[in-house]
């Protein structure tokens, strides 16, 4: 079999997150500027790989003041650390349509790299109106933002904190076939 290379299509991909605010509601946001590539080998999933670069300044929660605070040194410090990156180190499980598999990799935020595990699904492949081949993937993970140096917070008078520690990350990815490489 062969490995196929797919470019992530930013126009049809969403990189989103959610975090508790005041301990009881969830604030959601996304990143609008990113690029990435998927090397897919369905017959040998361990030969598959993913890499993504996200422009940290492209964060959008729908509130300008909050977005500016998230870009500041209190959170992402986009002047010093303009990119968030992910590089897979391992793919576990069969990559079959509708089935779950794992992508283990290194997530880097603010120059801090930690291993994360994405619970992923392969959602299928189809031909677009221009004759190109596209594939869809979904993935989720949860991280503790403090592990990446995102420690700013405020205590609430009623107990608890303003910003939750756990961040749920959700990806809906559409990728465009670039080339096929013969198996070695």
Secondary structure as UniProt FT lines:
FT   STRAND          3..8
FT   HELIX           10..12
FT   STRAND          14..21
FT   TURN            22..24
FT   STRAND          25..31
FT   STRAND          34..40
FT   TURN            42..43
FT   HELIX           45..47
FT   STRAND          49..55
FT   HELIX           56..58
FT   STRAND          59..60
FT   HELIX           64..71
FT   TURN            73..76
FT   TURN            78..80
FT   STRAND          83..92
FT   STRAND          100..109
FT   TURN            110..111
FT   STRAND          112..127
FT   TURN            129..130
FT   STRAND          133..144
FT   HELIX           145..148
FT   TURN            157..158
FT   STRAND          163..181
//
